[in-house]
Amino acid sequence: MSERVTPPPSRGGDRDPALLGHWSSAPFDLGAMESSDLAFLADGRGWSVLASASGSLSVTRFGWSCPAEGVLELRERWYAEGDWSVESGTLEAVRESGPATGTLRTAYALDGEALRFAEPVEFASAYARGSREAAAEQDPSYGFAPDESALNGGYS
């Protein structure tokens, strides 16, 4: 993620249900060597993925909320970097992982099936709607994280 700020505390667990599901920057990445995906779960968990044509993949798990209308706050909890499998779309080998503590607060707008951010999330500012459903098991790093008590937001 980029442009980390230290925002004032959010109002709590307000979340925009229109954000739920999978989002991909791929339709907007013509000619780029990287692509990003986002997933927002209804319980306030989610993840971002930055995949490179070179075979590198990074996954950042976050908690999310909407502290004001049109404002998204992402609170990083855990990250992993490594190599990914094109066939399965999952993290194959982890080179580095651990707790993450960055926070991003950015304005967003939904434009039809596109989600646009004022500040980039990963490297992209625009994402196209994928599936409206997302599950923790779809996180490419699902099998690599420590248990939830160890990272305050894991999946196992």
N, CA, C and O of each residue as an XYZ file, in Angstrom:
624
protein
N       0.844     -1.166      0.000
C       0.000      0.000      0.000
C       0.889      1.229      0.000
O       2.076      1.155      0.317
N       0.303      2.350     -0.357
C       1.114      3.547     -0.441
C       0.487      4.673      0.364
O      -0.635      4.556      0.858
N       1.228      5.762      0.485
C       0.721      6.962      1.141
C       0.146      6.679      2.519
O      -1.023      6.963      2.781
N       0.964      6.120      3.395
C       0.496      5.833      4.740
C       0.362      7.129      5.526
O       1.225      8.005      5.467
N      -0.719      7.227      6.251
C      -0.968      8.397      7.080
C      -1.368      7.918      8.455
O      -1.705      6.748      8.637
N      -1.333      8.799      9.408
C      -1.841      8.484     10.729
C      -3.133      9.271     10.903
O      -3.112     10.431     11.316
N      -4.261      8.632     10.585
C      -5.532      9.349     10.621
C      -6.093      9.414     12.030
O      -5.655      8.673     12.910
N      -7.060     10.298     12.250
C      -7.772     10.264     13.517
C      -8.531      8.947     13.617
O      -8.773      8.308     12.593
N      -8.912      8.525     14.813
C      -9.636      7.265     14.945
C     -10.921      7.278     14.124
O     -11.588      8.307     14.006
N     -11.260      6.114     13.556
C     -12.494      6.044     12.775
C     -13.693      5.950     13.712
O     -13.554      5.687     14.907
N     -14.868      6.170     13.140
C     -16.099      6.133     13.924
C     -16.447      4.732     14.384
O     -17.336      4.561     15.218
N     -15.780      3.750     13.870
C     -16.124      2.390     14.248
C     -16.238      1.509     13.037
O     -15.486      1.669     12.075
N     -17.169      0.577     13.070
C     -17.246     -0.457     12.064
C     -18.114     -0.156     10.866
O     -18.557     -1.094     10.204
N     -18.383      1.093     10.547
C     -19.200      1.398      9.375
C     -18.513      0.903      8.116
O     -17.332      1.173      7.896
N     -19.259      0.176      7.286
C     -18.712     -0.337      6.037
C     -19.732     -0.154      4.924
O     -20.931     -0.326      5.142
N     -19.268      0.188      3.752
C     -20.126      0.347      2.587
C     -20.310     -1.023      1.943
O     -19.342     -1.580      1.425
N     -21.519     -1.586      1.957
C     -21.727     -2.914      1.377
C     -21.456     -2.962     -0.124
O     -21.256     -4.048     -0.668
N     -21.445     -1.831     -0.802
C     -21.153     -1.809     -2.236
C     -19.702     -2.199     -2.525
O     -19.375     -2.554     -3.658
N     -18.829     -2.138     -1.514
C     -17.422     -2.500     -1.710
C     -17.169     -3.998     -1.588
O     -16.120     -4.476     -2.018
N     -18.096     -4.743     -1.018
C     -17.892     -6.167     -0.757
C     -17.557     -6.941     -2.026
O     -18.114     -6.688     -3.094
N     -16.635     -7.889     -1.886
C     -16.280     -8.763     -2.991
C     -14.885     -8.489     -3.517
O     -14.053     -7.877     -2.849
N     -14.651     -8.963     -4.744
C     -13.343     -8.860     -5.400
C     -13.320     -7.691     -6.377
O     -14.321     -7.374     -7.020
N     -12.151     -7.059     -6.473
C     -11.905     -5.966     -7.406
C     -10.542     -6.200     -8.045
O      -9.637     -6.706     -7.383
N     -10.375     -5.848     -9.303
C      -9.099     -6.045     -9.998
C      -8.730     -4.802    -10.799
O      -9.578     -4.178    -11.436
N      -7.442     -4.458    -10.754
C      -6.965     -3.325    -11.554
C      -6.656     -3.739    -12.992
O      -6.405     -2.873    -13.831
N      -6.667     -5.035    -13.301
C      -6.229     -5.553    -14.601
C      -6.853     -4.831    -15.807
O      -6.123     -4.523    -16.749
N      -8.156     -4.547    -15.828
C      -8.708     -3.871    -17.010
C      -8.138     -2.461    -17.235
O      -8.240     -1.919    -18.335
N      -7.548     -1.880    -16.206
C      -6.998     -0.530    -16.312
C      -5.476     -0.540    -16.455
O      -4.864      0.524    -16.546
N      -4.857     -1.717    -16.478
C      -3.397     -1.854    -16.446
C      -2.794     -2.160    -17.808
O      -1.770     -2.839    -17.875
N      -3.370     -1.700    -18.861
C      -2.873     -2.028    -20.198
C      -1.403     -1.647    -20.329
O      -1.027     -0.495    -20.116
N      -0.587     -2.622    -20.677
C       0.837     -2.409    -20.851
C       1.643     -2.440    -19.567
O       2.871     -2.361    -19.615
N       0.994     -2.553    -18.430
C       1.707     -2.576    -17.143
C       2.255     -3.975    -16.874
O       1.710     -4.969    -17.353
N       3.319     -4.037    -16.116
C       3.929     -5.305    -15.740
C       3.416     -5.797    -14.387
O       3.820     -6.860    -13.916
N       2.527     -5.025    -13.765
C       1.970     -5.381    -12.459
C       0.463     -5.209    -12.493
O      -0.083     -4.461    -13.305
N      -0.187     -5.916    -11.597
C      -1.627     -5.824    -11.461
C      -1.979     -6.000     -9.985
O      -1.272     -6.686     -9.247
N      -3.066     -5.381     -9.572
C      -3.502     -5.470     -8.179
C      -4.920     -6.009     -8.089
O      -5.740     -5.797     -8.982
N      -5.188     -6.699     -7.009
C      -6.535     -7.147     -6.675
C      -6.828     -6.733     -5.247
O      -5.922     -6.632     -4.420
N      -8.091     -6.496     -4.966
C      -8.566     -6.198     -3.617
C      -9.725     -7.118     -3.310
O     -10.464     -7.525     -4.208
N      -9.881     -7.443     -2.050
C     -11.059     -8.189     -1.597
C     -11.511     -7.595     -0.277
O     -10.705     -7.340      0.618
N     -12.812     -7.379     -0.171
C     -13.420     -6.849      1.047
C     -14.444     -7.859      1.558
O     -15.393     -8.200      0.853
N     -14.246     -8.331      2.779
C     -15.178     -9.259      3.410
C     -16.158     -8.476      4.272
O     -15.833     -7.393      4.759
N     -17.347     -9.015      4.459
C     -18.397     -8.330      5.217
C     -18.028     -8.097      6.677
O     -18.545     -7.171      7.303
N     -17.134     -8.930      7.233
C     -16.779     -8.796      8.649
C     -15.680     -7.765      8.903
O     -15.206     -7.636     10.032
N     -15.271     -7.029      7.863
C     -14.266     -5.990      8.041
C     -12.844     -6.430      7.773
O     -11.910     -5.658      7.993
N     -12.656     -7.652      7.303
C     -11.330     -8.112      6.892
C     -11.220     -7.994      5.384
O     -12.225     -7.879      4.683
N      -9.992     -8.023      4.892
C      -9.779     -8.008      3.454
C      -8.313     -8.182      3.146
O      -7.496     -8.353      4.050
N      -7.978     -8.138      1.865
C      -6.589     -8.251      1.457
C      -6.378     -7.532      0.142
O      -7.308     -7.323     -0.638
N      -5.124     -7.157     -0.082
C      -4.703     -6.608     -1.364
C      -3.610     -7.513     -1.901
O      -2.854     -8.118     -1.142
N      -3.538     -7.596     -3.223
C      -2.542     -8.417     -3.897
C      -1.869     -7.564     -4.955
O      -2.537     -6.872     -5.723
N      -0.567     -7.613     -4.992
C       0.210     -6.989     -6.061
C       0.984     -8.108     -6.742
O       1.874     -8.711     -6.142
N       0.641     -8.384     -8.001
C       1.279     -9.459     -8.757
C       2.081     -8.860     -9.898
O       1.637     -7.928    -10.570
N       3.266     -9.408    -10.105
C       4.165     -8.930    -11.143
C       4.330     -9.996    -12.213
O       4.258    -11.192    -11.931
N       4.549     -9.556    -13.434
C       4.802    -10.486    -14.529
C       6.067    -11.303    -14.278
O       6.247    -12.360    -14.882
N       6.938    -10.830    -13.398
C       8.167    -11.552    -13.076
C       7.925    -12.756    -12.174
O       8.836    -13.551    -11.944
N       6.700    -12.895    -11.658
C       6.385    -14.021    -10.779
C       6.373    -13.666     -9.312
O       6.135    -14.534     -8.472
N       6.624    -12.408     -8.980
C       6.567    -11.969     -7.577
C       5.133    -11.635     -7.197
O       4.347    -11.161     -8.018
N       4.816    -11.888     -5.952
C       3.478    -11.614     -5.439
C       3.603    -11.103     -4.019
O       4.368    -11.648     -3.223
N       2.857    -10.060     -3.697
C       2.772     -9.621     -2.299
C       1.308     -9.540     -1.928
O       0.468     -9.106     -2.716
N       1.026     -9.964     -0.721
C      -0.328     -9.942     -0.179
C      -0.283     -9.177      1.130
O       0.580     -9.419      1.974
N      -1.214     -8.258      1.293
C      -1.345     -7.525      2.552
C      -2.763     -7.729      3.058
O      -3.731     -7.420      2.363
N      -2.876     -8.243      4.256
C      -4.189     -8.375      4.896
C      -4.474     -7.098      5.667
O      -3.579     -6.493      6.257
N      -5.732     -6.704      5.649
C      -6.106     -5.468      6.323
C      -7.483     -5.578      6.950
O      -8.285     -6.445      6.602
N      -7.731     -4.674      7.886
C      -9.073     -4.417      8.373
C      -9.555     -3.181      7.631
O      -8.756     -2.305      7.301
N     -10.854     -3.101      7.364
C     -11.342     -1.946      6.619
C     -12.631     -1.408      7.220
O     -13.414     -2.136      7.829
N     -12.821     -0.124      7.030
C     -14.056      0.540      7.434
C     -14.215      1.794      6.595
O     -13.302      2.211      5.883
N     -15.383      2.379      6.696
C     -15.692      3.631      6.002
C     -16.078      4.645      7.080
O     -17.251      4.745      7.438
N     -15.109      5.392      7.599
C     -15.368      6.308      8.705
C     -16.246      7.495      8.330
O     -16.770      8.183      9.206
N     -16.406      7.736      7.039
C     -17.305      8.783      6.541
C     -17.760      8.361      5.155
O     -17.131      7.510      4.526
N     -18.835      8.942      4.681
C     -19.326      8.605      3.354
C     -18.250      8.910      2.310
O     -17.702     10.012      2.274
N     -17.954      7.919      1.463
C     -16.967      8.106      0.411
C     -15.526      8.073      0.886
O     -14.625      8.474      0.150
N     -15.293      7.599      2.115
C     -13.933      7.506      2.659
C     -13.685      6.058      3.091
O     -14.493      5.466      3.807
N     -12.572      5.507      2.652
C     -12.177      4.148      3.007
C     -10.916      4.206      3.851
O      -9.977      4.935      3.534
N     -10.904      3.433      4.927
C      -9.720      3.308      5.762
C      -9.284      1.858      5.767
O     -10.069      0.966      6.092
N      -8.022      1.620      5.403
C      -7.424      0.288      5.410
C      -6.346      0.273      6.479
O      -5.434      1.100      6.466
N      -6.455     -0.682      7.414
C      -5.479     -0.834      8.497
C      -4.747     -2.158      8.286
O      -5.307     -3.231      8.508
N      -3.488     -2.067      7.854
C      -2.710     -3.272      7.565
C      -2.511     -4.097      8.833
O      -2.345     -3.556      9.926
N      -2.532     -5.445      8.658
C      -2.342     -6.356      9.793
C      -1.204     -7.347      9.574
O      -0.482     -7.684     10.512
N      -1.044     -7.817      8.333
C      -0.059     -8.853      8.042
C       0.275     -8.787      6.556
O      -0.571     -8.412      5.744
N       1.495     -9.147      6.201
C       1.878     -9.175      4.787
C       2.736    -10.404      4.511
O       3.332    -10.990      5.415
N       2.778    -10.768      3.250
C       3.667    -11.835      2.779
C       4.122    -11.472      1.379
O       3.354    -10.947      0.574
N       5.391    -11.762      1.104
C       5.945    -11.564     -0.229
C       6.598    -12.856     -0.664
O       7.220    -13.549      0.141
N       6.457    -13.181     -1.943
C       7.064    -14.405     -2.436
C       6.781    -14.621     -3.900
O       6.612    -13.674     -4.669
N       6.732    -15.883     -4.271
C       6.508    -16.279     -5.654
C       5.104    -16.853     -5.780
O       4.598    -17.500     -4.863
N       4.486    -16.608     -6.925
C       3.124    -17.098     -7.110
C       3.019    -18.077     -8.255
O       3.839    -18.086     -9.174
N       2.000    -18.894     -8.179
C       1.700    -19.881     -9.203
C       0.660    -19.283    -10.142
O      -0.441    -18.934     -9.715
N       1.005    -19.166    -11.412
C       0.064    -18.638    -12.400
C      -1.145    -19.559    -12.509
O      -2.268    -19.088    -12.682
N      -0.924    -20.866    -12.408
C      -2.018    -21.832    -12.556
C      -3.056    -21.676    -11.446
O      -4.254    -21.624    -11.723
N      -2.607    -21.602    -10.196
C      -3.557    -21.559     -9.079
C      -3.839    -20.144     -8.597
O      -4.834    -19.915     -7.908
N      -2.975    -19.184     -8.949
C      -3.156    -17.817     -8.475
C      -2.826    -17.643     -7.002
O      -3.211    -16.647     -6.390
N      -2.115    -18.606     -6.432
C      -1.800    -18.554     -5.006
C      -0.309    -18.358     -4.779
O       0.513    -18.551     -5.675
N       0.006    -17.975     -3.569
C       1.390    -17.822     -3.146
C       1.994    -19.211     -3.028
O       1.479    -20.056     -2.297
N       3.088    -19.450     -3.748
C       3.722    -20.761     -3.764
C       4.848    -20.872     -2.742
O       5.012    -21.901     -2.087
N       5.615    -19.803     -2.620
C       6.740    -19.783     -1.694
C       6.829    -18.394     -1.069
O       6.756    -17.387     -1.771
N       6.985    -18.344      0.233
C       7.065    -17.070      0.946
C       8.529    -16.742      1.221
O       9.252    -17.541      1.817
N       8.959    -15.564      0.783
C      10.319    -15.095      1.063
C      10.360    -14.252      2.326
O      11.361    -14.237      3.042
N       9.254    -13.543      2.598
C       9.203    -12.657      3.760
C       7.750    -12.498      4.185
O       6.857    -12.412      3.343
N       7.516    -12.459      5.493
C       6.165    -12.205      6.003
C       6.262    -11.688      7.426
O       7.283    -11.848      8.095
N       5.188    -11.067      7.875
C       5.160    -10.582      9.244
C       4.054     -9.578      9.472
O       3.282     -9.279      8.561
N       3.973     -9.057     10.678
C       2.949     -8.064     10.994
C       3.147     -6.802     10.149
O       4.270     -6.462      9.777
N       2.064     -6.131      9.861
C       2.096     -4.859      9.138
C       1.250     -3.859      9.914
O       0.242     -4.235     10.513
N       1.641     -2.609      9.911
C       0.961     -1.630     10.758
C       0.558     -0.348     10.038
O       0.102      0.595     10.685
N       0.712     -0.289      8.730
C       0.358      0.934      8.001
C      -1.138      1.156      7.945
O      -1.928      0.220      8.071
N      -1.514      2.408      7.755
C      -2.924      2.775      7.589
C      -3.036      3.705      6.393
O      -2.239      4.628      6.231
N      -4.030      3.451      5.563
C      -4.322      4.306      4.421
C      -5.758      4.784      4.559
O      -6.669      3.979      4.755
N      -5.959      6.067      4.461
C      -7.309      6.639      4.416
C      -7.391      7.420      3.117
O      -6.591      8.322      2.871
N      -8.367      7.065      2.286
C      -8.505      7.693      0.979
C      -9.970      7.834      0.601
O     -10.811      7.028      0.998
N     -10.256      8.854     -0.158
C     -11.597      9.004     -0.719
C     -11.772      7.971     -1.826
O     -10.807      7.582     -2.486
N     -13.019      7.528     -2.023
C     -13.304      6.602     -3.108
C     -14.630      6.963     -3.738
O     -15.456      7.650     -3.136
N     -14.825      6.490     -4.965
C     -16.092      6.681     -5.671
C     -16.368      5.435     -6.496
O     -15.461      4.840     -7.077
N     -17.619      5.059     -6.533
C     -18.056      3.961     -7.389
C     -18.638      4.578     -8.657
O     -19.522      5.433     -8.611
N     -18.111      4.115     -9.792
C     -18.514      4.642    -11.089
C     -18.941      3.454    -11.931
O     -18.121      2.861    -12.631
N     -20.229      3.101    -11.870
C     -20.694      1.890    -12.539
C     -20.060      0.686    -11.872
O     -20.259      0.460    -10.678
N     -19.303     -0.083    -12.624
C     -18.616     -1.260    -12.093
C     -17.151     -0.975    -11.791
O     -16.349     -1.903    -11.689
N     -16.798      0.284    -11.649
C     -15.417      0.668    -11.343
C     -15.363      1.320     -9.957
O     -16.276      2.040     -9.553
N     -14.283      1.048     -9.252
C     -13.994      1.641     -7.948
C     -12.752      2.497     -8.132
O     -11.706      2.000     -8.549
N     -12.866      3.784     -7.821
C     -11.759      4.716     -8.023
C     -11.364      5.334     -6.690
O     -12.215      5.736     -5.896
N     -10.039      5.402     -6.458
C      -9.495      5.955     -5.220
C      -8.755      7.257     -5.492
O      -8.148      7.424     -6.549
N      -8.808      8.181     -4.531
C      -8.042      9.426     -4.628
C      -6.551      9.150     -4.472
O      -5.735      9.807     -5.117
N      -6.184      8.192     -3.629
C      -4.796      7.768     -3.416
C      -4.684      6.315     -3.858
O      -5.605      5.535     -3.618
N      -3.586      5.931     -4.495
C      -3.444      4.542     -4.943
C      -3.498      3.540     -3.785
O      -2.983      3.795     -2.696
N      -4.121      2.420     -4.046
C      -4.094      1.273     -3.138
C      -3.265      0.228     -3.871
O      -3.606     -0.167     -4.985
N      -2.179     -0.220     -3.250
C      -1.095     -0.911     -3.940
C      -0.584      0.110     -4.948
O      -0.179      1.196     -4.533
N      -0.580     -0.169     -6.224
C      -0.092      0.858     -7.152
C      -1.222      1.445     -7.992
O      -0.983      2.348     -8.793
N      -2.444      0.953     -7.824
C      -3.535      1.339     -8.707
C      -4.552      2.257     -8.028
O      -4.780      2.185     -6.820
N      -5.146      3.111     -8.836
C      -6.202      4.002     -8.348
C      -7.575      3.615     -8.880
O      -8.585      4.178     -8.457
N      -7.622      2.657     -9.806
C      -8.897      2.231    -10.382
C      -8.955      0.704    -10.418
O      -7.990      0.038    -10.793
N     -10.100      0.169    -10.021
C     -10.334     -1.275     -9.970
C     -11.689     -1.580    -10.588
O     -12.640     -0.814    -10.432
N     -11.768     -2.697    -11.286
C     -13.026     -3.157    -11.876
C     -13.659     -4.206    -10.969
O     -12.966     -4.987    -10.319
N     -14.976     -4.206    -10.940
C     -15.733     -5.166    -10.138
C     -15.477     -6.573    -10.639
O     -15.544     -6.844    -11.837
N     -15.181     -7.463     -9.706
C     -15.119     -8.891     -9.988
C     -16.353     -9.514     -9.357
O     -17.466     -9.015     -9.523
N     -16.154    -10.587     -8.645
C     -17.246    -11.250     -7.951
C     -17.731    -10.397     -6.779
O     -16.934     -9.732     -6.117
N     -19.016    -10.420     -6.531
C     -19.571     -9.691     -5.383
C     -19.420    -10.478     -4.084
O     -19.756     -9.985     -3.007
N     -18.916    -11.693     -4.192
C     -18.680    -12.548     -3.027
C     -17.185    -12.767     -2.856
O     -16.460    -12.942     -3.836
N     -16.733    -12.759     -1.631
C     -15.336    -13.080     -1.329
C     -15.310    -13.881     -0.038
O     -16.122    -13.656      0.860
N     -14.380    -14.812      0.047
C     -14.205    -15.627      1.248
C     -12.728    -15.651      1.606
O     -11.872    -15.566      0.726
N     -12.431    -15.764      2.879
C     -11.047    -15.762      3.349
C     -10.193    -16.802      2.630
O      -9.008    -16.570      2.393
N     -10.780    -17.937      2.284
C     -10.044    -19.013      1.629
C      -9.546    -18.622      0.237
O      -8.688    -19.306     -0.321
N     -10.066    -17.542     -0.327
C      -9.645    -17.082     -1.649
C      -8.400    -16.192     -1.596
O      -7.838    -15.860     -2.640
N      -7.974    -15.814     -0.424
C      -6.750    -15.031     -0.248
C      -5.581    -15.882     -0.742
O      -5.420    -17.010     -0.275
N      -4.754    -15.381     -1.674
C      -3.638    -16.184     -2.184
C      -2.648    -16.641     -1.112
O      -1.896    -17.591     -1.330
N      -2.642    -15.973      0.042
C      -1.726    -16.358      1.126
C      -2.431    -17.129      2.230
O      -1.881    -17.286      3.320
N      -3.619    -17.604      1.971
C      -4.461    -18.219      2.997
C      -3.728    -19.258      3.844
O      -3.876    -19.261      5.066
N      -2.970    -20.109      3.244
C      -2.307    -21.183      3.983
C      -1.030    -20.790      4.707
O      -0.429    -21.626      5.381
N      -0.599    -19.540      4.586
C       0.688    -19.139      5.130
C       0.626    -18.303      6.397
O       1.662    -18.118      7.036
N      -0.509    -17.798      6.787
C      -0.575    -16.847      7.906
C      -0.583    -17.548      9.250
O      -1.048    -18.682      9.364
N      -0.069    -16.872     10.268
C      -0.211    -17.398     11.631
C      -1.672    -17.339     12.044
O      -2.496    -16.763     11.334
N      -1.998    -17.928     13.184
C      -3.396    -17.933     13.586
C      -3.857    -16.526     13.974
O      -3.048    -15.634     14.232
N      -5.176    -16.357     14.007
C      -5.793    -15.040     14.207
C      -5.338    -14.369     15.490
O      -5.136    -13.155     15.502
N      -5.172    -15.106     16.552
C      -4.776    -14.489     17.817
C      -3.381    -13.882     17.727
O      -3.061    -12.932     18.442
N      -2.547    -14.443     16.835
C      -1.183    -13.936     16.710
C      -1.097    -12.657     15.907
O      -0.141    -11.898     16.068
N      -2.069    -12.394     15.046
C      -1.949    -11.211     14.197
C      -3.181    -10.327     14.201
O      -3.240     -9.365     13.436
N      -4.154    -10.618     15.025
C      -5.340     -9.766     15.138
C      -5.972     -9.521     13.772
O      -6.124     -8.378     13.341
N      -6.330    -10.586     13.111
C      -6.990    -10.429     11.830
C      -6.634    -11.499     10.817
O      -6.980    -11.360      9.644
N      -5.968    -12.542     11.217
C      -5.651    -13.633     10.301
C      -6.874    -14.461     10.022
O      -7.972    -14.125     10.466
N      -6.702    -15.531      9.297
C      -7.853    -16.348      8.903
C      -7.870    -17.717      9.546
O      -8.931    -18.335      9.631
N      -6.714    -18.222     10.010
C      -6.732    -19.586     10.519
C      -7.110    -19.656     11.964
O      -7.168    -20.745     12.535
